[in-house]
């Protein structure tokens, strides 16, 4: 609960500068996954509306946005991450490339974060 309140407060603090920026929508996103057991990282390209399997997880990209005037500066991806073995949603929301810990997947084995949007 406290984590969600901190996230909401942080997003509100960021809202004025982001609202002033014009954003563009990407056709996909580049994500990176970490298997904490093996130490192996995997880069994953995912189109908007698509899903892929990463270990026991299903990662679905709803949308990817980035600043229109500086596409390489940041990425904001709306993701839904489900544990297929338990049929439980582990993450549903926006991940921000420049602040991966702000809104992160909470899983004992896997980390997934956003690298960039793709046109």
C-alpha positions, 0 to 999 in steps of 0.5 A: 500500500505504501509503495503504491502511495509513493508511486502515485505521489512520484507520478503526480510530481512528474506530471507537470513536466510530462504533460507539457511534453508532446509524446509519440506512440511507438509500434513496439518496445525493447524490453530486457529480462533478467533470470536471477537464478541463472544470471542471464539477461534476455532482450525482447522485442515486442509489438503493441498488442503482442505477448511473449513468454519469458520463462513462466511469465507472459509479458504483454505490451499495451502501449509504448510512448516516448517524448516526440522531440527526443525519442532516445531520452525515455520510454513509458510502456504499459505492460501486463505480466502474468505468471502462467504457472499460477494464472496470476497477474504479477504486474499491470501498469506503466514502466518507465525506462529512466526509473525502472525501480519506480514501478517494477515487477515484483518476482522472486526469479525474474526482473523485466524492464523497459529499454526503449520504444520502437517505431 
